[in-house]
């Protein structure tokens, strides 16, 4: 069982920055792959970024590559999404996801945090 709580969203102008946080709780959390997704009104949920607690590997959607950075603080069980050079098309609800496959699979989502970028 993993619980996720996102924070850090808000209203900013194009070109500005935001840092989202995803605070996690639960046992054996390091076994989960962490991802950020986003969903704009009337659109499907879109992958944004991925990071593993057990490695330094990261992966980004082409739409955010070079602007967003996913990172972690294992001592705080927290995943971050640093969003720079924000664009109006980045406007969405951003969700944190914890996923694990294999013999004990799991898929958990936070409640989401709203990011609105004005032009």
C-alpha positions as CSV (number, residue, x, y, z in Angstrom):
1,X,0.0,0.0,0.0
2,X,1.4,3.3,-1.1
3,X,-0.1,6.7,-0.5
4,X,0.9,9.7,-2.7
5,X,0.3,13.4,-2.1
6,X,1.2,16.0,-4.7
7,X,1.8,19.6,-4.0
8,X,3.3,22.7,-5.6
9,X,0.9,23.5,-8.3
10,X,-0.4,27.0,-9.0
11,X,-0.9,29.7,-11.6
12,X,2.2,31.1,-13.4
13,X,3.0,33.0,-16.5
14,X,4.6,31.5,-19.6
15,X,8.4,31.2,-19.1
16,X,8.2,30.9,-15.3
17,X,8.9,27.8,-13.2
18,X,7.2,25.6,-10.7
19,X,8.5,22.7,-8.6
20,X,6.0,19.9,-7.9
21,X,6.4,17.5,-5.0
22,X,5.1,14.0,-4.5
23,X,5.3,12.8,-0.9
24,X,5.1,9.0,-0.6
25,X,4.3,6.7,2.3
26,X,4.3,2.9,2.5
27,X,6.6,0.0,3.0
28,X,9.3,-1.1,0.5
29,X,8.7,2.1,-1.4
30,X,12.1,1.8,-3.2
31,X,10.7,-1.1,-5.2
32,X,8.3,1.2,-7.1
33,X,9.0,3.1,-10.3
34,X,7.8,6.7,-9.9
35,X,6.2,8.7,-12.7
36,X,4.6,12.0,-13.3
37,X,1.6,12.2,-15.6
38,X,-0.6,15.1,-16.6
39,X,-4.2,15.5,-17.9
40,X,-5.5,18.6,-19.6
41,X,-9.3,19.3,-19.7
42,X,-11.0,17.0,-22.2
43,X,-7.8,15.1,-22.9
44,X,-6.4,11.8,-21.9
45,X,-3.7,11.2,-19.3
46,X,-0.2,11.9,-20.7
47,X,3.1,10.6,-19.5
48,X,5.6,13.2,-18.4
49,X,8.6,11.7,-16.6
50,X,9.9,8.6,-14.9
51,X,12.5,7.8,-12.2
52,X,13.4,4.7,-10.3
53,X,14.3,4.8,-6.6
54,X,16.8,2.1,-7.1
55,X,18.7,3.7,-9.9
56,X,19.7,7.1,-11.4
57,X,17.8,6.5,-14.6
58,X,15.3,9.0,-15.8
59,X,13.1,9.3,-18.8
60,X,11.0,12.2,-20.2
61,X,8.3,12.8,-22.7
62,X,9.5,14.6,-25.8
63,X,7.2,17.5,-25.0
64,X,9.0,18.3,-21.8
65,X,12.5,17.1,-22.5
66,X,15.0,19.9,-21.7
67,X,12.6,21.8,-19.6
68,X,11.4,19.5,-16.9
69,X,13.6,17.5,-14.4
70,X,12.5,14.6,-12.2
71,X,14.4,13.9,-9.1
72,X,14.1,12.2,-5.7
73,X,15.0,12.6,-2.1
74,X,15.1,9.1,-0.6
75,X,15.5,10.4,2.9
76,X,12.2,12.2,2.6
77,X,10.5,9.6,0.3
78,X,9.7,12.4,-2.1
79,X,9.8,12.8,-5.8
80,X,10.0,16.2,-7.5
81,X,9.2,17.6,-10.8
82,X,11.1,20.8,-11.6
83,X,9.3,22.6,-14.4
84,X,11.1,25.4,-16.2
85,X,10.2,27.5,-19.2
86,X,6.6,26.7,-18.7
87,X,4.2,27.0,-21.7
88,X,0.4,27.4,-21.8
89,X,0.2,23.9,-23.2
90,X,1.7,22.6,-20.0
91,X,-1.6,23.5,-18.2
92,X,-3.0,20.3,-16.7
93,X,-3.6,18.5,-13.5
94,X,-0.3,16.7,-12.7
95,X,-0.5,13.3,-11.0
96,X,2.2,11.3,-9.3
97,X,2.2,7.6,-9.9
98,X,3.9,4.6,-8.1
99,X,4.0,1.4,-10.2
100,X,5.4,-2.0,-9.6
101,X,5.2,-5.1,-11.8
102,X,5.9,-8.7,-11.1
103,X,4.8,-11.1,-8.3
104,X,3.5,-8.2,-6.2
105,X,2.2,-5.6,-8.6
106,X,0.9,-2.3,-7.6
107,X,-0.3,0.9,-9.2
108,X,-1.1,4.0,-7.1
109,X,-2.0,7.5,-7.8
110,X,-2.0,10.8,-6.0
111,X,-4.9,13.2,-6.0
112,X,-3.3,15.6,-8.5
113,X,-2.2,19.2,-8.4
114,X,-3.3,21.9,-10.8
115,X,-0.8,23.7,-12.9
116,X,-2.1,26.6,-15.0
117,X,0.2,28.6,-17.3
118,X,-1.1,31.8,-18.7
119,X,0.2,33.4,-21.9
